[in-house]
């Protein structure tokens, strides 16, 4: 996906770094560090040099218990900084809840509005609707002054995802393009450390909503809790914050908001490529009558268990099971299919050898006379990030991805709007023209 922010466009295939520039006297980790205009501009330029593509300028502290700041005072703090950075050609984000501040920042050249209140204010929506800027829509339970008093959720992941999906849908109903919207689950905003950890370890669920996702974990209190950091200085959390950003990006985040750009860039150099695998089975080795679908799904689960044992790899997400009609060679039983998203450091051809070994361990017998014939388990590499290949051993992306309903539906469940490594959209072919009609299996 491309996140459109005015004249700037950011490809979510690789993480985009957003440097944090608080022009405040009281922000929780760097209050007063950049309160002077010259110091703020110098800090922003250093962040850009270190690898930040966006500078997020804030003039109101939103730490727990923070007192609100008037729009006039907020703009008085950041106005000259926003103008100076925009004139230098930097992509400037304004971190504000006030539509008056957003309007002035946009007029001064800001390209992103980062609203911790999630654009709840209709006047803020009106301000950004007709402006060609990117939006960061954040989840926060309550207000900064009260958000940590007693945050409660029945299911923090489901409730945050539901809120963000609703807010994004409402913004689109107002005429704001999907391509302009980025979602921030709001770690630490109206959430206990345990709730935040649960949310951040499931950030792939936010990615399933089909928008770029921001990780804004930098120096948050939950990072100290999760990594057992006793030093009260928030800057002591920078190393852990960088590792938290890497973990979130492996799970699907694509925009990283950070105070320490250099350490974050260094950590993200360890980001492994994503790999999409398609799994299918239509031969149940052991099944009672009427339980064939469940048995085929069980065989896929056995294959997934083997995938979890691969070296330098991590399973990130898995679709539901989908039953489908056999494609091409139609004189055979229905298939059960699923798609798995992984991060892996294994090169494609080496990975293919591992997959063949897993297939063999689960009773796959290759019949060269029937390339689409019955099989106990089939594992295909559908897409490998930034890698294309055309050889007798391996073609990437898989040549059948965009025509097979039994691949498209489960893939789009976990990665809506996905674009393959060769630039083609997964859902390019209309459903009625696809082969292998798929529906969710009851397993």
Wavefront OBJ file of the C-alpha trace (Angstrom):
o trace
v 0.000 0.000 0.000
v 0.969 3.611 -0.498
v 0.304 6.130 2.288
v -0.379 9.468 0.613
v 0.628 12.570 2.567
v 0.342 15.564 0.294
v 3.265 15.574 -2.131
v 4.891 12.775 -0.126
v 4.075 9.117 -0.758
v 5.319 6.299 1.476
v 5.397 2.659 0.369
v 4.437 0.356 3.237
v 6.621 -2.461 1.894
v 9.429 -1.039 4.024
v 9.044 0.880 7.313
v 8.788 4.669 7.276
v 10.476 6.390 10.217
v 8.721 9.327 11.900
v 10.936 11.286 14.270
v 9.322 12.741 17.417
v 9.939 16.454 18.023
v 8.213 17.723 21.152
v 8.329 21.506 21.400
v 7.002 21.478 24.959
v 8.284 22.155 28.464
v 6.583 19.078 29.960
v 6.571 16.066 27.614
v 7.271 12.883 29.532
v 10.673 12.031 28.016
v 12.088 15.142 26.387
v 10.173 18.117 27.744
v 12.248 21.267 27.343
v 14.904 19.642 25.136
v 13.678 21.390 21.986
v 11.669 24.296 23.359
v 13.836 26.813 21.511
v 13.080 27.124 17.758
v 16.702 26.819 16.681
v 17.230 23.773 18.899
v 14.064 22.157 17.543
v 15.042 22.724 13.926
v 18.550 21.387 14.572
v 17.123 18.278 16.251
v 14.768 17.690 13.319
v 17.591 17.996 10.817
v 19.627 15.472 12.791
v 16.687 13.048 12.803
v 16.332 13.461 9.051
v 20.052 12.796 8.655
v 19.681 9.658 10.782
v 16.887 8.319 8.575
v 13.572 9.918 9.535
v 11.339 10.625 6.534
v 8.698 12.440 8.623
v 9.132 14.848 11.543
v 6.208 14.797 13.997
v 6.006 18.187 15.720
v 3.973 18.432 18.911
v 3.211 21.392 21.166
v 0.970 19.774 23.774
v 2.046 16.997 26.108
v -0.344 14.038 26.091
v 1.414 12.126 28.863
v -0.955 10.595 31.449
v -2.413 13.313 33.634
v -1.232 16.156 31.397
v -3.117 19.431 31.541
v -4.625 20.656 28.265
v -3.023 23.520 26.343
v -4.999 26.166 24.457
v -4.764 26.152 20.642
v -3.137 29.610 20.695
v -0.424 28.526 23.119
v 0.142 25.288 21.223
v 0.597 27.091 17.919
v 2.807 29.668 19.585
v 5.145 26.838 20.531
v 5.281 25.019 17.207
v 4.336 27.504 14.478
v 7.826 28.760 13.640
v 9.199 25.205 13.768
v 6.583 23.826 11.385
v 7.158 26.677 8.944
v 10.963 26.316 9.034
v 10.935 22.539 8.506
v 8.357 22.692 5.717
v 10.430 25.347 3.919
v 13.392 22.966 4.061
v 11.334 20.396 2.146
v 10.827 17.996 5.033
v 7.611 16.040 5.463
v 6.136 17.621 8.597
v 3.482 15.988 10.747
v 1.622 18.037 13.338
v 0.679 16.161 16.514
v -2.471 17.944 17.666
v -6.055 17.464 18.851
v -7.058 21.023 17.921
v -8.518 21.821 14.523
v -7.293 25.420 14.796
v -3.692 24.208 15.133
v -4.091 21.662 12.322
v -5.483 24.347 10.010
v -2.551 26.673 10.661
v -0.026 23.869 10.340
v -1.452 22.777 6.992
v -1.316 26.357 5.746
v 2.324 26.483 6.890
v 3.182 23.360 4.884
v 2.476 20.371 7.138
v 1.710 17.152 5.230
v 0.340 14.956 8.044
v -2.111 15.507 10.902
v -1.548 13.105 13.801
v -4.619 13.285 16.064
v -4.411 11.304 19.313
v -8.161 11.789 19.777
v -8.879 9.902 16.548
v -10.550 12.785 14.656
v -13.571 12.730 16.949
v -14.040 16.490 16.519
v -16.201 17.200 13.433
v -14.329 20.472 12.936
v -11.038 18.553 12.752
v -12.578 16.263 10.146
v -13.725 19.295 8.182
v -10.224 20.790 8.414
v -8.459 17.750 6.954
v -11.165 16.647 4.531
v -10.291 19.069 1.774
v -6.595 19.325 2.616
v -4.265 16.981 0.777
v -2.652 15.582 3.929
v -2.099 12.203 5.522
v -4.007 11.288 8.678
v -2.885 9.273 11.699
v -5.988 8.000 13.493
v -5.180 6.909 17.045
v -7.150 4.972 19.634
v -7.340 6.459 23.120
v -9.745 5.507 25.871
v -10.776 8.751 27.551
v -8.642 11.904 27.592
v -4.951 12.376 28.492
v -5.820 13.815 31.899
v -7.902 10.763 32.892
v -7.031 7.953 30.476
v -4.922 5.959 32.973
v -7.338 6.214 35.899
v -8.911 2.777 35.385
v -8.761 1.530 31.767
v -10.917 -1.554 31.218
v -11.605 -3.788 28.225
v -13.359 -7.095 27.689
v -11.056 -7.738 24.709
v -8.528 -4.959 24.150
v -7.472 -6.177 20.676
v -11.022 -6.546 19.347
v -12.206 -3.265 20.878
v -9.281 -1.216 19.574
v -9.616 -2.771 16.117
v -13.349 -2.116 16.125
v -12.862 1.510 17.094
v -10.201 2.127 14.452
v -12.241 0.396 11.755
v -15.271 2.535 12.633
v -13.314 5.790 12.686
v -11.633 5.007 9.356
v -14.990 4.131 7.797
v -16.522 7.386 9.031
v -13.625 9.398 7.631
v -14.048 7.696 4.280
v -17.758 8.494 4.367
v -16.710 12.139 4.714
v -14.828 11.827 1.431
v -11.318 11.171 2.766
v -9.425 8.666 0.631
v -8.407 5.349 2.154
v -4.883 6.027 0.859
v -4.519 8.994 3.241
v -5.334 7.049 6.425
v -2.849 5.431 8.818
v -3.987 3.685 12.012
v -2.290 3.887 15.419
v -3.544 1.466 18.116
v -2.341 3.929 20.772
v -0.044 1.932 23.048
v -0.217 3.320 26.571
v -3.137 5.651 25.843
v -5.939 4.503 28.130
v -4.353 1.059 28.527
v -2.440 -0.677 31.296
v 0.979 -2.139 30.481
v -0.502 -5.649 30.262
v -3.307 -4.467 27.988
v -0.807 -2.638 25.800
v 1.455 -5.678 25.501
v -1.481 -7.844 24.478
v -2.443 -5.269 21.865
v 1.063 -4.839 20.470
v 1.668 -8.589 20.248
v -1.426 -8.772 18.073
v -0.792 -5.732 15.881
v -1.277 -7.953 12.818
v -4.992 -7.809 13.683
v -4.870 -4.038 13.127
v -3.073 -4.623 9.808
v -5.981 -6.845 8.758
v -8.132 -3.705 8.585
v -6.368 -2.799 5.338
v -4.561 0.441 6.264
v -0.950 1.332 7.053
v -0.318 0.805 10.765
v 1.843 2.953 13.034
v 3.887 1.665 15.959
v 4.349 4.439 18.518
v 5.966 2.512 21.356
v 8.964 4.785 21.823
v 9.863 5.354 25.482
v 6.386 4.329 26.649
v 6.008 3.049 30.206
v 4.837 -0.351 29.004
v 8.238 -0.805 27.333
v 9.952 -0.452 30.724
v 7.444 -2.928 32.174
v 7.848 -5.457 29.363
v 11.655 -5.316 29.259
v 12.192 -5.004 33.042
v 13.896 -1.604 32.866
v 14.242 -0.080 36.336
v 15.941 3.173 35.313
v 13.255 5.906 35.632
v 14.786 7.962 32.803
v 12.565 7.378 29.715
v 15.641 7.673 27.486
v 16.926 4.460 29.062
v 14.155 2.702 27.124
v 15.556 3.574 23.690
v 17.193 0.206 22.985
v 14.090 -1.700 24.061
v 11.871 0.725 22.121
v 13.874 0.001 18.971
v 13.436 -3.741 19.457
v 9.729 -3.222 20.089
v 9.530 -1.332 16.790
v 11.239 -4.212 14.986
v 8.800 -6.717 16.491
v 5.814 -4.575 15.511
v 7.098 -4.184 11.946
v 7.543 -7.946 11.643
v 3.892 -8.229 12.690
v 2.770 -5.740 10.046
v 3.339 -2.165 11.212
v 4.810 0.069 8.519
v 5.234 3.506 10.140
v 7.486 3.871 13.198
v 7.180 6.905 15.461
v 10.359 7.174 17.514
v 12.434 9.560 19.608
v 15.776 7.885 18.864
v 15.884 7.597 15.093
v 19.429 6.251 14.815
v 18.851 3.318 17.169
v 15.528 2.512 15.527
v 17.028 2.477 12.043
v 19.777 0.178 13.298
v 17.253 -2.232 14.821
v 15.080 -2.272 11.705
v 18.042 -3.444 9.630
v 17.179 -6.852 11.101
v 13.671 -6.850 9.603
v 13.156 -10.100 7.686
v 11.219 -10.298 4.402
v 7.616 -11.404 4.548
v 6.596 -14.621 2.828
v 3.072 -15.688 1.910
v 2.449 -19.420 1.718
v -0.610 -21.170 0.321
v -1.539 -24.512 1.877
v -4.058 -27.019 0.526
v -5.213 -30.583 1.130
v -7.832 -32.779 -0.544
v -6.770 -36.277 0.510
v -7.685 -37.160 4.079
v -5.428 -39.989 5.232
v -7.516 -40.806 8.286
v -11.113 -39.619 8.482
v -14.482 -40.902 9.615
v -17.332 -40.545 7.089
v -18.538 -36.946 7.091
v -15.386 -35.654 8.754
v -13.187 -35.329 5.679
v -13.109 -31.532 5.819
v -11.931 -31.564 9.427
v -9.265 -34.157 8.596
v -7.916 -32.069 5.710
v -7.797 -29.013 7.967
v -5.932 -31.071 10.558
v -3.319 -31.953 7.954
v -2.836 -28.281 7.179
v -2.399 -27.644 10.898
v 0.316 -30.311 11.008
v 2.088 -28.536 8.169
v 1.786 -25.216 10.019
v 3.316 -26.823 13.108
v 6.299 -27.828 10.963
v 6.549 -24.297 9.538
v 6.883 -23.020 13.101
v 10.064 -25.092 13.426
v 11.833 -23.517 10.445
v 15.082 -21.707 11.285
v 15.229 -17.899 11.251
v 11.474 -17.733 10.652
v 8.337 -16.691 12.498
v 4.705 -17.355 11.676
v 2.866 -14.023 11.850
v -0.714 -14.710 10.799
v -2.938 -17.399 9.329
v -6.247 -17.192 7.527
v -9.377 -19.176 8.250
v -9.833 -22.465 6.434
v -11.559 -22.242 3.065
v -13.101 -25.192 1.249
v -12.934 -24.966 -2.514
v -13.862 -26.765 -5.670
v -10.941 -28.475 -7.366
v -9.455 -26.278 -10.102
v -8.010 -27.313 -13.453
v -8.135 -31.073 -12.766
v -11.737 -31.104 -11.584
v -12.238 -34.877 -11.309
v -11.242 -35.013 -7.640
v -12.466 -34.168 -4.152
v -12.799 -30.646 -2.783
v -9.759 -28.966 -1.228
v -9.370 -27.249 2.109
v -7.056 -24.227 1.848
v -5.413 -21.583 4.007
v -2.809 -18.853 3.621
v 0.006 -18.222 6.093
v 2.041 -15.042 6.521
v 5.614 -15.508 7.751
v 8.778 -13.532 8.267
v 11.808 -15.506 7.187
v 15.496 -15.088 6.567
v 15.597 -18.253 4.465
v 16.246 -17.507 0.754
v 13.391 -18.529 -1.584
v 14.950 -21.621 -3.209
v 16.222 -22.897 0.121
v 12.780 -22.278 1.622
v 11.211 -24.282 -1.222
v 13.395 -27.266 -0.290
v 12.186 -27.032 3.316
v 8.568 -26.947 2.116
v 9.058 -30.022 -0.046
v 10.495 -31.828 2.978
v 7.437 -30.900 5.060
v 5.135 -32.135 2.291
v 7.020 -35.420 2.155
v 6.819 -35.891 5.906
v 3.020 -35.595 5.658
v 2.589 -38.203 2.931
v 2.746 -36.056 -0.193
v 3.486 -38.250 -3.224
v 4.380 -36.315 -6.346
v 2.699 -37.473 -9.545
v 4.373 -35.670 -12.439
v 1.513 -36.657 -14.753
v -1.020 -34.679 -12.658
v 0.364 -31.254 -11.721
v -2.953 -30.282 -10.121
v -3.971 -33.696 -8.877
v -4.932 -35.026 -5.440
v -2.531 -34.469 -2.567
v -2.392 -34.846 1.183
v -0.669 -31.499 1.515
v 0.510 -28.829 -0.889
v 2.553 -25.793 0.182
v 3.250 -23.058 -2.370
v 5.282 -19.878 -1.994
v 2.761 -17.290 -3.178
v 4.818 -14.136 -2.677
v 8.233 -13.280 -1.273
v 8.834 -9.634 -0.383
v 10.826 -7.687 -3.006
v 11.765 -10.917 -4.818
v 10.722 -12.067 -8.256
v 11.929 -15.212 -10.033
v 11.287 -17.073 -13.252
v 12.955 -20.465 -13.441
v 11.943 -24.113 -13.871
v 12.348 -24.630 -10.120
v 10.570 -21.533 -8.846
v 8.441 -18.701 -10.216
v 7.665 -15.750 -7.937
v 5.128 -14.419 -7.372
v 3.299 -17.687 -7.931
v 1.778 -17.453 -11.429
v -1.656 -18.630 -10.284
v -2.176 -16.294 -7.332
v -4.416 -13.706 -8.968
v -6.661 -16.197 -10.770
v -7.399 -18.629 -7.927
v -10.351 -17.828 -5.701
v -9.114 -20.335 -3.122
v -5.940 -18.270 -2.726
v -7.336 -14.761 -3.095
v -10.008 -15.051 -0.404
v -7.818 -16.326 2.444
v -4.947 -14.048 1.432
v -7.136 -10.952 1.422
v -8.523 -11.951 4.812
v -5.111 -11.392 6.405
v -3.669 -8.822 3.967
v -6.420 -6.712 2.359
v -5.364 -4.745 -0.733
v -2.123 -6.717 -0.999
v 0.186 -5.956 -3.912
v 2.561 -8.702 -5.030
v 6.299 -8.266 -5.441
v 5.856 -7.760 -9.185
v 3.408 -4.883 -8.600
v 0.170 -6.713 -9.419
v -2.850 -6.646 -7.104
v -3.959 -9.925 -5.586
v -7.645 -9.174 -6.196
v -7.197 -7.898 -9.757
v -9.436 -10.547 -11.363
v -13.200 -10.340 -10.612
v -14.553 -13.198 -8.523
v -16.736 -14.567 -11.308
v -13.684 -15.066 -13.529
v -11.574 -16.924 -10.975
v -11.024 -20.667 -10.764
v -11.557 -22.806 -7.666
v -14.556 -21.137 -6.031
v -13.904 -20.947 -2.289
v -16.053 -20.654 0.825
v -15.147 -20.836 4.492
v -14.883 -24.412 5.671
v -16.665 -25.597 8.792
v -13.578 -26.860 10.586
l 1 2 3 4 5 6 7 8 9 10 11 12 13 14 15 16 17 18 19 20 21 22 23 24 25 26 27 28 29 30 31 32 33 34 35 36 37 38 39 40 41 42 43 44 45 46 47 48 49 50 51 52 53 54 55 56 57 58 59 60 61 62 63 64 65 66 67 68 69 70 71 72 73 74 75 76 77 78 79 80 81 82 83 84 85 86 87 88 89 90 91 92 93 94 95 96 97 98 99 100 101 102 103 104 105 106 107 108 109 110 111 112 113 114 115 116 117 118 119 120 121 122 123 124 125 126 127 128 129 130 131 132 133 134 135 136 137 138 139 140 141 142 143 144 145 146 147 148 149 150 151 152 153 154 155 156 157 158 159 160 161 162 163 164 165 166 167 168 169 170 171 172 173 174 175 176 177 178 179 180 181 182 183 184 185 186 187 188 189 190 191 192 193 194 195 196 197 198 199 200 201 202 203 204 205 206 207 208 209 210 211 212 213 214 215 216 217 218 219 220 221 222 223 224 225 226 227 228 229 230 231 232 233 234 235 236 237 238 239 240 241 242 243 244 245 246 247 248 249 250 251 252 253 254 255 256 257 258 259 260 261 262 263 264 265 266 267 268 269 270 271 272 273 274 275 276 277 278 279 280 281 282 283 284 285 286 287 288 289 290 291 292 293 294 295 296 297 298 299 300 301 302 303 304 305 306 307 308 309 310 311 312 313 314 315 316 317 318 319 320 321 322 323 324 325 326 327 328 329 330 331 332 333 334 335 336 337 338 339 340 341 342 343 344 345 346 347 348 349 350 351 352 353 354 355 356 357 358 359 360 361 362 363 364 365 366 367 368 369 370 371 372 373 374 375 376 377 378 379 380 381 382 383 384 385 386 387 388 389 390 391 392 393 394 395 396 397 398 399 400 401 402 403 404 405 406 407 408 409 410 411 412 413 414 415 416 417 418 419 420 421 422 423 424 425 426 427 428 429 430 431 432 433 434 435 436 437 438 439 440 441 442 443
